[in-house]
Amino acid sequence: MNTKTCKKCGATWINGEHYWSGTGKKGNELDLAGLVCNKLGDDNCINPCRGQDGGVTWEKRLTELEKDHPAD
């Protein structure tokens, strides 16, 4: 088994598949980039999608929350 863990955020890749550090659930590298790596990553980041646009971002999540719960 090949395991790599990002020293920056703690995300893990097991046999090339990304798993979230907080939940251990299978993840999406592009979502990780949009939520974490592109804002907080540095040269220690091992996410191959770091720097790519796409995936989920905090801005997208906020827009969805505001759409689901509009201010009165």
CHARMM-style PDB file with segment names, atoms N, HN, CA, C and O in Angstrom:
ATOM      1  N   MET     1       0.855  -1.182   0.000  1.00  0.00      PROA
ATOM      2  CA  MET     1       0.000   0.000   0.000  1.00  0.00      PROA
ATOM      3  C   MET     1       0.893   1.235   0.000  1.00  0.00      PROA
ATOM      4  O   MET     1       1.853   1.314   0.766  1.00  0.00      PROA
ATOM      5  N   ASN     2       0.574   2.191  -0.857  1.00  0.00      PROA
ATOM      6  HN  ASN     2      -0.207   2.127  -1.479  1.00  0.00      PROA
ATOM      7  CA  ASN     2       1.312   3.437  -0.976  1.00  0.00      PROA
ATOM      8  C   ASN     2       0.501   4.541  -0.298  1.00  0.00      PROA
ATOM      9  O   ASN     2      -0.611   4.841  -0.734  1.00  0.00      PROA
ATOM     10  N   THR     3       1.035   5.149   0.758  1.00  0.00      PROA
ATOM     11  HN  THR     3       1.938   4.906   1.113  1.00  0.00      PROA
ATOM     12  CA  THR     3       0.335   6.196   1.498  1.00  0.00      PROA
ATOM     13  C   THR     3       1.175   7.464   1.538  1.00  0.00      PROA
ATOM     14  O   THR     3       2.368   7.424   1.838  1.00  0.00      PROA
ATOM     15  N   LYS     4       0.527   8.607   1.226  1.00  0.00      PROA
ATOM     16  HN  LYS     4      -0.442   8.640   0.982  1.00  0.00      PROA
ATOM     17  CA  LYS     4       1.173   9.917   1.314  1.00  0.00      PROA
ATOM     18  C   LYS     4       0.242  10.825   2.100  1.00  0.00      PROA
ATOM     19  O   LYS     4      -0.975  10.780   1.921  1.00  0.00      PROA
ATOM     20  N   THR     5       0.813  11.649   2.972  1.00  0.00      PROA
ATOM     21  HN  THR     5       1.802  11.686   3.117  1.00  0.00      PROA
ATOM     22  CA  THR     5       0.026  12.610   3.742  1.00  0.00      PROA
ATOM     23  C   THR     5       0.607  13.999   3.537  1.00  0.00      PROA
ATOM     24  O   THR     5       1.820  14.191   3.620  1.00  0.00      PROA
ATOM     25  N   CYS     6      -0.259  14.963   3.270  1.00  0.00      PROA
ATOM     26  HN  CYS     6      -1.245  14.807   3.203  1.00  0.00      PROA
ATOM     27  CA  CYS     6       0.170  16.340   3.067  1.00  0.00      PROA
ATOM     28  C   CYS     6       0.610  16.933   4.403  1.00  0.00      PROA
ATOM     29  O   CYS     6      -0.142  16.905   5.377  1.00  0.00      PROA
ATOM     30  N   LYS     7       1.815  17.462   4.445  1.00  0.00      PROA
ATOM     31  HN  LYS     7       2.426  17.485   3.654  1.00  0.00      PROA
ATOM     32  CA  LYS     7       2.326  18.079   5.669  1.00  0.00      PROA
ATOM     33  C   LYS     7       1.612  19.387   5.984  1.00  0.00      PROA
ATOM     34  O   LYS     7       1.625  19.845   7.126  1.00  0.00      PROA
ATOM     35  N   LYS     8       0.994  19.986   4.978  1.00  0.00      PROA
ATOM     36  HN  LYS     8       0.984  19.614   4.049  1.00  0.00      PROA
ATOM     37  CA  LYS     8       0.313  21.263   5.163  1.00  0.00      PROA
ATOM     38  C   LYS     8      -1.082  21.092   5.776  1.00  0.00      PROA
ATOM     39  O   LYS     8      -1.406  21.753   6.763  1.00  0.00      PROA
ATOM     40  N   CYS     9      -1.918  20.199   5.192  1.00  0.00      PROA
ATOM     41  HN  CYS     9      -1.655  19.663   4.390  1.00  0.00      PROA
ATOM     42  CA  CYS     9      -3.316  20.105   5.636  1.00  0.00      PROA
ATOM     43  C   CYS     9      -3.692  18.765   6.243  1.00  0.00      PROA
ATOM     44  O   CYS     9      -4.752  18.641   6.857  1.00  0.00      PROA
ATOM     45  N   GLY    10      -2.840  17.760   6.081  1.00  0.00      PROA
ATOM     46  HN  GLY    10      -1.979  17.861   5.582  1.00  0.00      PROA
ATOM     47  CA  GLY    10      -3.133  16.459   6.654  1.00  0.00      PROA
ATOM     48  C   GLY    10      -3.952  15.537   5.774  1.00  0.00      PROA
ATOM     49  O   GLY    10      -4.239  14.406   6.168  1.00  0.00      PROA
ATOM     50  N   ALA    11      -4.338  15.998   4.580  1.00  0.00      PROA
ATOM     51  HN  ALA    11      -4.105  16.917   4.260  1.00  0.00      PROA
ATOM     52  CA  ALA    11      -5.063  15.127   3.661  1.00  0.00      PROA
ATOM     53  C   ALA    11      -4.172  13.943   3.303  1.00  0.00      PROA
ATOM     54  O   ALA    11      -2.948  14.064   3.255  1.00  0.00      PROA
ATOM     55  N   THR    12      -4.801  12.798   3.052  1.00  0.00      PROA
ATOM     56  HN  THR    12      -5.795  12.699   3.091  1.00  0.00      PROA
ATOM     57  CA  THR    12      -4.060  11.571   2.787  1.00  0.00      PROA
ATOM     58  C   THR    12      -4.428  11.007   1.429  1.00  0.00      PROA
ATOM     59  O   THR    12      -5.580  11.086   1.001  1.00  0.00      PROA
ATOM     60  N   TRP    13      -3.441  10.437   0.758  1.00  0.00      PROA
ATOM     61  HN  TRP    13      -2.506  10.373   1.105  1.00  0.00      PROA
ATOM     62  CA  TRP    13      -3.648   9.704  -0.486  1.00  0.00      PROA
ATOM     63  C   TRP    13      -3.223   8.275  -0.222  1.00  0.00      PROA
ATOM     64  O   TRP    13      -2.080   8.017   0.157  1.00  0.00      PROA
ATOM     65  N   ILE    14      -4.144   7.348  -0.424  1.00  0.00      PROA
ATOM     66  HN  ILE    14      -5.072   7.557  -0.732  1.00  0.00      PROA
ATOM     67  CA  ILE    14      -3.849   5.923  -0.272  1.00  0.00      PROA
ATOM     68  C   ILE    14      -3.985   5.292  -1.646  1.00  0.00      PROA
ATOM     69  O   ILE    14      -5.050   5.319  -2.261  1.00  0.00      PROA
ATOM     70  N   ASN    15      -2.894   4.731  -2.107  1.00  0.00      PROA
ATOM     71  HN  ASN    15      -2.029   4.710  -1.607  1.00  0.00      PROA
ATOM     72  CA  ASN    15      -2.850   4.159  -3.461  1.00  0.00      PROA
ATOM     73  C   ASN    15      -3.375   5.144  -4.500  1.00  0.00      PROA
ATOM     74  O   ASN    15      -4.098   4.760  -5.420  1.00  0.00      PROA
ATOM     75  N   GLY    16      -3.009   6.411  -4.347  1.00  0.00      PROA
ATOM     76  HN  GLY    16      -2.422   6.723  -3.600  1.00  0.00      PROA
ATOM     77  CA  GLY    16      -3.371   7.450  -5.307  1.00  0.00      PROA
ATOM     78  C   GLY    16      -4.753   8.041  -5.149  1.00  0.00      PROA
ATOM     79  O   GLY    16      -5.136   8.906  -5.936  1.00  0.00      PROA
ATOM     80  N   GLU    17      -5.529   7.601  -4.144  1.00  0.00      PROA
ATOM     81  HN  GLU    17      -5.218   6.898  -3.504  1.00  0.00      PROA
ATOM     82  CA  GLU    17      -6.874   8.144  -3.935  1.00  0.00      PROA
ATOM     83  C   GLU    17      -6.883   9.045  -2.704  1.00  0.00      PROA
ATOM     84  O   GLU    17      -6.359   8.688  -1.648  1.00  0.00      PROA
ATOM     85  N   HSD    18      -7.492  10.225  -2.864  1.00  0.00      PROA
ATOM     86  HN  HSD    18      -7.917  10.514  -3.722  1.00  0.00      PROA
ATOM     87  CA  HSD    18      -7.520  11.223  -1.796  1.00  0.00      PROA
ATOM     88  C   HSD    18      -8.582  10.895  -0.748  1.00  0.00      PROA
ATOM     89  O   HSD    18      -9.690  10.475  -1.081  1.00  0.00      PROA
ATOM     90  N   TYR    19      -8.225  11.095   0.526  1.00  0.00      PROA
ATOM     91  HN  TYR    19      -7.325  11.437   0.796  1.00  0.00      PROA
ATOM     92  CA  TYR    19      -9.145  10.958   1.656  1.00  0.00      PROA
ATOM     93  C   TYR    19      -9.026  12.207   2.519  1.00  0.00      PROA
ATOM     94  O   TYR    19      -7.920  12.676   2.791  1.00  0.00      PROA
ATOM     95  N   TRP    20     -10.176  12.752   2.954  1.00  0.00      PROA
ATOM     96  HN  TRP    20     -11.074  12.371   2.733  1.00  0.00      PROA
ATOM     97  CA  TRP    20     -10.189  13.962   3.782  1.00  0.00      PROA
ATOM     98  C   TRP    20      -9.553  13.679   5.136  1.00  0.00      PROA
ATOM     99  O   TRP    20      -9.716  12.596   5.697  1.00  0.00      PROA
ATOM    100  N   SER    21      -8.826  14.664   5.654  1.00  0.00      PROA
ATOM    101  HN  SER    21      -8.693  15.544   5.199  1.00  0.00      PROA
ATOM    102  CA  SER    21      -8.150  14.473   6.942  1.00  0.00      PROA
ATOM    103  C   SER    21      -9.129  14.437   8.106  1.00  0.00      PROA
ATOM    104  O   SER    21      -8.931  13.659   9.040  1.00  0.00      PROA
ATOM    105  N   GLY    22     -10.172  15.248   8.081  1.00  0.00      PROA
ATOM    106  HN  GLY    22     -10.333  15.879   7.323  1.00  0.00      PROA
ATOM    107  CA  GLY    22     -11.096  15.321   9.207  1.00  0.00      PROA
ATOM    108  C   GLY    22     -12.044  14.144   9.330  1.00  0.00      PROA
ATOM    109  O   GLY    22     -12.398  13.730  10.434  1.00  0.00      PROA
ATOM    110  N   THR    23     -12.454  13.606   8.184  1.00  0.00      PROA
ATOM    111  HN  THR    23     -12.166  13.943   7.287  1.00  0.00      PROA
ATOM    112  CA  THR    23     -13.462  12.544   8.208  1.00  0.00      PROA
ATOM    113  C   THR    23     -12.920  11.191   7.791  1.00  0.00      PROA
ATOM    114  O   THR    23     -13.493  10.157   8.134  1.00  0.00      PROA
ATOM    115  N   GLY    24     -11.824  11.189   7.057  1.00  0.00      PROA
ATOM    116  HN  GLY    24     -11.358  12.029   6.778  1.00  0.00      PROA
ATOM    117  CA  GLY    24     -11.294   9.941   6.526  1.00  0.00      PROA
ATOM    118  C   GLY    24     -12.076   9.422   5.329  1.00  0.00      PROA
ATOM    119  O   GLY    24     -11.786   8.345   4.808  1.00  0.00      PROA
ATOM    120  N   LYS    25     -13.081  10.203   4.891  1.00  0.00      PROA
ATOM    121  HN  LYS    25     -13.316  11.078   5.314  1.00  0.00      PROA
ATOM    122  CA  LYS    25     -13.895   9.785   3.747  1.00  0.00      PROA
ATOM    123  C   LYS    25     -13.165  10.079   2.447  1.00  0.00      PROA
ATOM    124  O   LYS    25     -12.352  11.000   2.361  1.00  0.00      PROA
ATOM    125  N   LYS    26     -13.477   9.270   1.432  1.00  0.00      PROA
ATOM    126  HN  LYS    26     -14.137   8.522   1.502  1.00  0.00      PROA
ATOM    127  CA  LYS    26     -12.901   9.469   0.117  1.00  0.00      PROA
ATOM    128  C   LYS    26     -13.248  10.871  -0.366  1.00  0.00      PROA
ATOM    129  O   LYS    26     -14.389  11.315  -0.240  1.00  0.00      PROA
ATOM    130  N   GLY    27     -12.267  11.559  -0.915  1.00  0.00      PROA
ATOM    131  HN  GLY    27     -11.340  11.198  -1.018  1.00  0.00      PROA
ATOM    132  CA  GLY    27     -12.463  12.945  -1.295  1.00  0.00      PROA
ATOM    133  C   GLY    27     -12.259  13.200  -2.768  1.00  0.00      PROA
ATOM    134  O   GLY    27     -12.124  12.275  -3.570  1.00  0.00      PROA
ATOM    135  N   ASN    28     -12.240  14.464  -3.105  1.00  0.00      PROA
ATOM    136  HN  ASN    28     -12.350  15.215  -2.454  1.00  0.00      PROA
ATOM    137  CA  ASN    28     -12.071  14.935  -4.462  1.00  0.00      PROA
ATOM    138  C   ASN    28     -10.915  15.936  -4.437  1.00  0.00      PROA
ATOM    139  O   ASN    28     -10.991  16.954  -3.749  1.00  0.00      PROA
ATOM    140  N   GLU    29      -9.853  15.653  -5.180  1.00  0.00      PROA
ATOM    141  HN  GLU    29      -9.791  14.826  -5.739  1.00  0.00      PROA
ATOM    142  CA  GLU    29      -8.669  16.514  -5.172  1.00  0.00      PROA
ATOM    143  C   GLU    29      -8.968  17.935  -5.626  1.00  0.00      PROA
ATOM    144  O   GLU    29      -8.391  18.884  -5.095  1.00  0.00      PROA
ATOM    145  N   LEU    30      -9.864  18.099  -6.605  1.00  0.00      PROA
ATOM    146  HN  LEU    30     -10.333  17.328  -7.036  1.00  0.00      PROA
ATOM    147  CA  LEU    30     -10.196  19.428  -7.098  1.00  0.00      PROA
ATOM    148  C   LEU    30     -10.982  20.216  -6.052  1.00  0.00      PROA
ATOM    149  O   LEU    30     -10.776  21.420  -5.902  1.00  0.00      PROA
ATOM    150  N   ASP    31     -11.887  19.542  -5.325  1.00  0.00      PROA
ATOM    151  HN  ASP    31     -12.054  18.563  -5.447  1.00  0.00      PROA
ATOM    152  CA  ASP    31     -12.599  20.206  -4.228  1.00  0.00      PROA
ATOM    153  C   ASP    31     -11.618  20.614  -3.129  1.00  0.00      PROA
ATOM    154  O   ASP    31     -11.713  21.716  -2.589  1.00  0.00      PROA
ATOM    155  N   LEU    32     -10.682  19.733  -2.799  1.00  0.00      PROA
ATOM    156  HN  LEU    32     -10.605  18.837  -3.237  1.00  0.00      PROA
ATOM    157  CA  LEU    32      -9.666  20.056  -1.797  1.00  0.00      PROA
ATOM    158  C   LEU    32      -8.872  21.282  -2.226  1.00  0.00      PROA
ATOM    159  O   LEU    32      -8.577  22.155  -1.410  1.00  0.00      PROA
ATOM    160  N   ALA    33      -8.527  21.345  -3.513  1.00  0.00      PROA
ATOM    161  HN  ALA    33      -8.767  20.636  -4.176  1.00  0.00      PROA
ATOM    162  CA  ALA    33      -7.800  22.510  -4.025  1.00  0.00      PROA
ATOM    163  C   ALA    33      -8.636  23.776  -3.871  1.00  0.00      PROA
ATOM    164  O   ALA    33      -8.129  24.802  -3.417  1.00  0.00      PROA
ATOM    165  N   GLY    34      -9.910  23.711  -4.245  1.00  0.00      PROA
ATOM    166  HN  GLY    34     -10.321  22.878  -4.614  1.00  0.00      PROA
ATOM    167  CA  GLY    34     -10.776  24.890  -4.170  1.00  0.00      PROA
ATOM    168  C   GLY    34     -11.044  25.351  -2.757  1.00  0.00      PROA
ATOM    169  O   GLY    34     -11.163  26.551  -2.508  1.00  0.00      PROA
ATOM    170  N   LEU    35     -11.142  24.408  -1.820  1.00  0.00      PROA
ATOM    171  HN  LEU    35     -11.046  23.434  -2.022  1.00  0.00      PROA
ATOM    172  CA  LEU    35     -11.454  24.748  -0.433  1.00  0.00      PROA
ATOM    173  C   LEU    35     -10.222  25.071   0.407  1.00  0.00      PROA
ATOM    174  O   LEU    35     -10.298  25.891   1.323  1.00  0.00      PROA
ATOM    175  N   VAL    36      -9.097  24.441   0.109  1.00  0.00      PROA
ATOM    176  HN  VAL    36      -9.035  23.775  -0.635  1.00  0.00      PROA
ATOM    177  CA  VAL    36      -7.937  24.560   0.987  1.00  0.00      PROA
ATOM    178  C   VAL    36      -6.664  24.956   0.245  1.00  0.00      PROA
ATOM    179  O   VAL    36      -6.094  26.018   0.496  1.00  0.00      PROA
ATOM    180  N   CYS    37      -6.228  24.105  -0.658  1.00  0.00      PROA
ATOM    181  HN  CYS    37      -6.690  23.242  -0.862  1.00  0.00      PROA
ATOM    182  CA  CYS    37      -4.883  24.227  -1.230  1.00  0.00      PROA
ATOM    183  C   CYS    37      -4.636  25.535  -1.978  1.00  0.00      PROA
ATOM    184  O   CYS    37      -3.565  26.126  -1.847  1.00  0.00      PROA
ATOM    185  N   ASN    38      -5.609  25.989  -2.754  1.00  0.00      PROA
ATOM    186  HN  ASN    38      -6.479  25.509  -2.860  1.00  0.00      PROA
ATOM    187  CA  ASN    38      -5.404  27.195  -3.555  1.00  0.00      PROA
ATOM    188  C   ASN    38      -5.331  28.449  -2.694  1.00  0.00      PROA
ATOM    189  O   ASN    38      -4.770  29.456  -3.125  1.00  0.00      PROA
ATOM    190  N   LYS    39      -5.881  28.410  -1.497  1.00  0.00      PROA
ATOM    191  HN  LYS    39      -6.337  27.592  -1.146  1.00  0.00      PROA
ATOM    192  CA  LYS    39      -5.836  29.565  -0.587  1.00  0.00      PROA
ATOM    193  C   LYS    39      -4.736  29.415   0.453  1.00  0.00      PROA
ATOM    194  O   LYS    39      -4.034  30.377   0.765  1.00  0.00      PROA
ATOM    195  N   LEU    40      -4.587  28.214   0.988  1.00  0.00      PROA
ATOM    196  HN  LEU    40      -5.158  27.433   0.734  1.00  0.00      PROA
ATOM    197  CA  LEU    40      -3.694  28.010   2.127  1.00  0.00      PROA
ATOM    198  C   LEU    40      -2.476  27.151   1.805  1.00  0.00      PROA
ATOM    199  O   LEU    40      -1.569  27.028   2.628  1.00  0.00      PROA
ATOM    200  N   GLY    41      -2.453  26.567   0.636  1.00  0.00      PROA
ATOM    201  HN  GLY    41      -3.190  26.667  -0.032  1.00  0.00      PROA
ATOM    202  CA  GLY    41      -1.348  25.675   0.276  1.00  0.00      PROA
ATOM    203  C   GLY    41      -0.049  26.431   0.067  1.00  0.00      PROA
ATOM    204  O   GLY    41      -0.039  27.644  -0.146  1.00  0.00      PROA
ATOM    205  N   ASP    42       1.033  25.697   0.133  1.00  0.00      PROA
ATOM    206  HN  ASP    42       1.025  24.712   0.306  1.00  0.00      PROA
ATOM    207  CA  ASP    42       2.351  26.237  -0.159  1.00  0.00      PROA
ATOM    208  C   ASP    42       3.164  25.134  -0.809  1.00  0.00      PROA
ATOM    209  O   ASP    42       2.595  24.149  -1.279  1.00  0.00      PROA
ATOM    210  N   ASP    43       4.474  25.274  -0.846  1.00  0.00      PROA
ATOM    211  HN  ASP    43       4.936  26.075  -0.465  1.00  0.00      PROA
ATOM    212  CA  ASP    43       5.302  24.271  -1.519  1.00  0.00      PROA
ATOM    213  C   ASP    43       5.259  22.910  -0.837  1.00  0.00      PROA
ATOM    214  O   ASP    43       5.696  21.922  -1.428  1.00  0.00      PROA
ATOM    215  N   ASN    44       4.743  22.827   0.391  1.00  0.00      PROA
ATOM    216  HN  ASN    44       4.387  23.629   0.871  1.00  0.00      PROA
ATOM    217  CA  ASN    44       4.592  21.541   1.069  1.00  0.00      PROA
ATOM    218  C   ASN    44       3.346  20.788   0.614  1.00  0.00      PROA
ATOM    219  O   ASN    44       3.208  19.597   0.890  1.00  0.00      PROA
ATOM    220  N   CYS    45       2.441  21.472  -0.078  1.00  0.00      PROA
ATOM    221  HN  CYS    45       2.553  22.440  -0.302  1.00  0.00      PROA
ATOM    222  CA  CYS    45       1.187  20.873  -0.533  1.00  0.00      PROA
ATOM    223  C   CYS    45       1.478  19.804  -1.582  1.00  0.00      PROA
ATOM    224  O   CYS    45       2.221  20.047  -2.533  1.00  0.00      PROA
ATOM    225  N   ILE    46       0.889  18.618  -1.408  1.00  0.00      PROA
ATOM    226  HN  ILE    46       0.285  18.420  -0.636  1.00  0.00      PROA
ATOM    227  CA  ILE    46       1.118  17.526  -2.353  1.00  0.00      PROA
ATOM    228  C   ILE    46      -0.090  17.254  -3.253  1.00  0.00      PROA
ATOM    229  O   ILE    46      -0.076  16.302  -4.034  1.00  0.00      PROA
ATOM    230  N   ASN    47      -1.126  18.076  -3.150  1.00  0.00      PROA
ATOM    231  HN  ASN    47      -1.138  18.849  -2.516  1.00  0.00      PROA
ATOM    232  CA  ASN    47      -2.318  17.879  -3.971  1.00  0.00      PROA
ATOM    233  C   ASN    47      -1.977  18.166  -5.436  1.00  0.00      PROA
ATOM    234  O   ASN    47      -1.578  19.283  -5.765  1.00  0.00      PROA
ATOM    235  N   PRO    48      -2.129  17.173  -6.320  1.00  0.00      PROA
ATOM    236  CA  PRO    48      -1.819  17.398  -7.731  1.00  0.00      PROA
ATOM    237  C   PRO    48      -2.746  18.410  -8.399  1.00  0.00      PROA
ATOM    238  O   PRO    48      -2.434  18.895  -9.487  1.00  0.00      PROA
ATOM    239  N   CYS    49      -3.875  18.740  -7.777  1.00  0.00      PROA
ATOM    240  HN  CYS    49      -4.128  18.346  -6.894  1.00  0.00      PROA
ATOM    241  CA  CYS    49      -4.818  19.705  -8.348  1.00  0.00      PROA
ATOM    242  C   CYS    49      -4.604  21.126  -7.814  1.00  0.00      PROA
ATOM    243  O   CYS    49      -5.315  22.050  -8.211  1.00  0.00      PROA
ATOM    244  N   ARG    50      -3.639  21.301  -6.928  1.00  0.00      PROA
ATOM    245  HN  ARG    50      -3.062  20.551  -6.606  1.00  0.00      PROA
ATOM    246  CA  ARG    50      -3.377  22.648  -6.395  1.00  0.00      PROA
ATOM    247  C   ARG    50      -3.087  23.598  -7.551  1.00  0.00      PROA
ATOM    248  O   ARG    50      -2.287  23.297  -8.437  1.00  0.00      PROA
ATOM    249  N   GLY    51      -3.753  24.751  -7.527  1.00  0.00      PROA
ATOM    250  HN  GLY    51      -4.403  24.996  -6.807  1.00  0.00      PROA
ATOM    251  CA  GLY    51      -3.582  25.758  -8.562  1.00  0.00      PROA
ATOM    252  C   GLY    51      -4.601  25.662  -9.683  1.00  0.00      PROA
ATOM    253  O   GLY    51      -4.709  26.580 -10.495  1.00  0.00      PROA
ATOM    254  N   GLN    52      -5.353  24.565  -9.743  1.00  0.00      PROA
ATOM    255  HN  GLN    52      -5.266  23.818  -9.083  1.00  0.00      PROA
ATOM    256  CA  GLN    52      -6.369  24.422 -10.782  1.00  0.00      PROA
ATOM    257  C   GLN    52      -7.678  25.060 -10.331  1.00  0.00      PROA
ATOM    258  O   GLN    52      -8.030  25.018  -9.152  1.00  0.00      PROA
ATOM    259  N   ASP    53      -8.383  25.642 -11.272  1.00  0.00      PROA
ATOM    260  HN  ASP    53      -8.097  25.676 -12.230  1.00  0.00      PROA
ATOM    261  CA  ASP    53      -9.702  26.199 -10.988  1.00  0.00      PROA
ATOM    262  C   ASP    53     -10.744  25.102 -11.095  1.00  0.00      PROA
ATOM    263  O   ASP    53     -10.592  24.153 -11.864  1.00  0.00      PROA
ATOM    264  N   GLY    54     -11.806  25.245 -10.312  1.00  0.00      PROA
ATOM    265  HN  GLY    54     -11.929  26.015  -9.687  1.00  0.00      PROA
ATOM    266  CA  GLY    54     -12.902  24.287 -10.356  1.00  0.00      PROA
ATOM    267  C   GLY    54     -13.131  23.676  -8.996  1.00  0.00      PROA
ATOM    268  O   GLY    54     -12.539  24.090  -8.000  1.00  0.00      PROA
ATOM    269  N   GLY    55     -13.989  22.699  -8.970  1.00  0.00      PROA
ATOM    270  HN  GLY    55     -14.470  22.363  -9.780  1.00  0.00      PROA
ATOM    271  CA  GLY    55     -14.321  22.073  -7.701  1.00  0.00      PROA
ATOM    272  C   GLY    55     -15.132  23.012  -6.829  1.00  0.00      PROA
ATOM    273  O   GLY    55     -15.554  24.084  -7.262  1.00  0.00      PROA
ATOM    274  N   VAL    56     -15.338  22.594  -5.611  1.00  0.00      PROA
ATOM    275  HN  VAL    56     -14.995  21.723  -5.259  1.00  0.00      PROA
ATOM    276  CA  VAL    56     -16.089  23.375  -4.642  1.00  0.00      PROA
ATOM    277  C   VAL    56     -15.171  24.426  -4.035  1.00  0.00      PROA
ATOM    278  O   VAL    56     -13.998  24.161  -3.771  1.00  0.00      PROA
ATOM    279  N   THR    57     -15.706  25.608  -3.818  1.00  0.00      PROA
ATOM    280  HN  THR    57     -16.659  25.824  -4.033  1.00  0.00      PROA
ATOM    281  CA  THR    57     -14.979  26.665  -3.113  1.00  0.00      PROA
ATOM    282  C   THR    57     -15.875  27.166  -1.987  1.00  0.00      PROA
ATOM    283  O   THR    57     -17.071  26.874  -1.961  1.00  0.00      PROA
ATOM    284  N   TRP    58     -15.296  27.917  -1.064  1.00  0.00      PROA
ATOM    285  HN  TRP    58     -14.325  28.154  -1.086  1.00  0.00      PROA
ATOM    286  CA  TRP    58     -16.113  28.491   0.015  1.00  0.00      PROA
ATOM    287  C   TRP    58     -17.122  29.474  -0.559  1.00  0.00      PROA
ATOM    288  O   TRP    58     -18.231  29.591  -0.037  1.00  0.00      PROA
ATOM    289  N   GLU    59     -16.758  30.184  -1.626  1.00  0.00      PROA
ATOM    290  HN  GLU    59     -15.857  30.089  -2.050  1.00  0.00      PROA
ATOM    291  CA  GLU    59     -17.684  31.120  -2.250  1.00  0.00      PROA
ATOM    292  C   GLU    59     -18.898  30.375  -2.818  1.00  0.00      PROA
ATOM    293  O   GLU    59     -20.033  30.829  -2.673  1.00  0.00      PROA
ATOM    294  N   LYS    60     -18.650  29.221  -3.468  1.00  0.00      PROA
ATOM    295  HN  LYS    60     -17.728  28.852  -3.586  1.00  0.00      PROA
ATOM    296  CA  LYS    60     -19.763  28.427  -4.001  1.00  0.00      PROA
ATOM    297  C   LYS    60     -20.658  27.916  -2.883  1.00  0.00      PROA
ATOM    298  O   LYS    60     -21.882  27.930  -3.008  1.00  0.00      PROA
ATOM    299  N   ARG    61     -20.052  27.465  -1.792  1.00  0.00      PROA
ATOM    300  HN  ARG    61     -19.057  27.453  -1.691  1.00  0.00      PROA
ATOM    301  CA  ARG    61     -20.851  26.978  -0.659  1.00  0.00      PROA
ATOM    302  C   ARG    61     -21.700  28.093  -0.076  1.00  0.00      PROA
ATOM    303  O   ARG    61     -22.870  27.876   0.240  1.00  0.00      PROA
ATOM    304  N   LEU    62     -21.129  29.287   0.073  1.00  0.00      PROA
ATOM    305  HN  LEU    62     -20.179  29.463  -0.184  1.00  0.00      PROA
ATOM    306  CA  LEU    62     -21.876  30.420   0.616  1.00  0.00      PROA
ATOM    307  C   LEU    62     -23.038  30.783  -0.294  1.00  0.00      PROA
ATOM    308  O   LEU    62     -24.140  31.049   0.186  1.00  0.00      PROA
ATOM    309  N   THR    63     -22.807  30.796  -1.600  1.00  0.00      PROA
ATOM    310  HN  THR    63     -21.912  30.580  -1.990  1.00  0.00      PROA
ATOM    311  CA  THR    63     -23.880  31.098  -2.555  1.00  0.00      PROA
ATOM    312  C   THR    63     -25.011  30.089  -2.435  1.00  0.00      PROA
ATOM    313  O   THR    63     -26.182  30.467  -2.454  1.00  0.00      PROA
ATOM    314  N   GLU    64     -24.675  28.810  -2.313  1.00  0.00      PROA
ATOM    315  HN  GLU    64     -23.723  28.503  -2.298  1.00  0.00      PROA
ATOM    316  CA  GLU    64     -25.704  27.779  -2.164  1.00  0.00      PROA
ATOM    317  C   GLU    64     -26.475  27.940  -0.870  1.00  0.00      PROA
ATOM    318  O   GLU    64     -27.694  27.770  -0.849  1.00  0.00      PROA
ATOM    319  N   LEU    65     -25.776  28.269   0.220  1.00  0.00      PROA
ATOM    320  HN  LEU    65     -24.786  28.407   0.203  1.00  0.00      PROA
ATOM    321  CA  LEU    65     -26.461  28.476   1.505  1.00  0.00      PROA
ATOM    322  C   LEU    65     -27.401  29.666   1.425  1.00  0.00      PROA
ATOM    323  O   LEU    65     -28.529  29.598   1.915  1.00  0.00      PROA
ATOM    324  N   GLU    66     -26.957  30.745   0.820  1.00  0.00      PROA
ATOM    325  HN  GLU    66     -26.041  30.801   0.422  1.00  0.00      PROA
ATOM    326  CA  GLU    66     -27.800  31.932   0.696  1.00  0.00      PROA
ATOM    327  C   GLU    66     -29.018  31.663  -0.177  1.00  0.00      PROA
ATOM    328  O   GLU    66     -30.092  32.210   0.074  1.00  0.00      PROA
ATOM    329  N   LYS    67     -28.861  30.827  -1.200  1.00  0.00      PROA
ATOM    330  HN  LYS    67     -27.988  30.383  -1.403  1.00  0.00      PROA
ATOM    331  CA  LYS    67     -29.978  30.467  -2.072  1.00  0.00      PROA
ATOM    332  C   LYS    67     -30.993  29.607  -1.308  1.00  0.00      PROA
ATOM    333  O   LYS    67     -32.202  29.769  -1.472  1.00  0.00      PROA
ATOM    334  N   ASP    68     -30.488  28.693  -0.472  1.00  0.00      PROA
ATOM    335  HN  ASP    68     -29.506  28.562  -0.338  1.00  0.00      PROA
ATOM    336  CA  ASP    68     -31.367  27.807   0.296  1.00  0.00      PROA
ATOM    337  C   ASP    68     -32.016  28.508   1.484  1.00  0.00      PROA
ATOM    338  O   ASP    68     -33.085  28.102   1.938  1.00  0.00      PROA
ATOM    339  N   HSD    69     -31.374  29.554   1.986  1.00  0.00      PROA
ATOM    340  HN  HSD    69     -30.505  29.884   1.617  1.00  0.00      PROA
ATOM    341  CA  HSD    69     -31.865  30.272   3.170  1.00  0.00      PROA
ATOM    342  C   HSD    69     -31.778  31.774   2.933  1.00  0.00      PROA
ATOM    343  O   HSD    69     -30.931  32.442   3.528  1.00  0.00      PROA
ATOM    344  N   PRO    70     -32.643  32.321   2.069  1.00  0.00      PROA
ATOM    345  CA  PRO    70     -32.577  33.753   1.760  1.00  0.00      PROA
ATOM    346  C   PRO    70     -32.895  34.598   2.994  1.00  0.00      PROA
ATOM    347  O   PRO    70     -33.704  34.221   3.842  1.00  0.00      PROA
ATOM    348  N   ALA    71     -32.228  35.752   3.062  1.00  0.00      PROA
ATOM    349  HN  ALA    71     -31.571  36.058   2.373  1.00  0.00      PROA
ATOM    350  CA  ALA    71     -32.490  36.679   4.172  1.00  0.00      PROA
ATOM    351  C   ALA    71     -33.882  37.276   3.982  1.00  0.00      PROA
ATOM    352  O   ALA    71     -34.301  37.570   2.863  1.00  0.00      PROA
ATOM    353  N   ASP    72     -34.576  37.445   5.082  1.00  0.00      PROA
ATOM    354  HN  ASP    72     -34.235  37.206   5.991  1.00  0.00      PROA
ATOM    355  CA  ASP    72     -35.939  38.006   5.023  1.00  0.00      PROA
ATOM    356  C   ASP    72     -35.901  39.509   5.033  1.00  0.00      PROA
ATOM    357  OT1 ASP    72     -36.949  40.153   4.989  1.00  0.00      PROA
TER     358      ASP     72
END
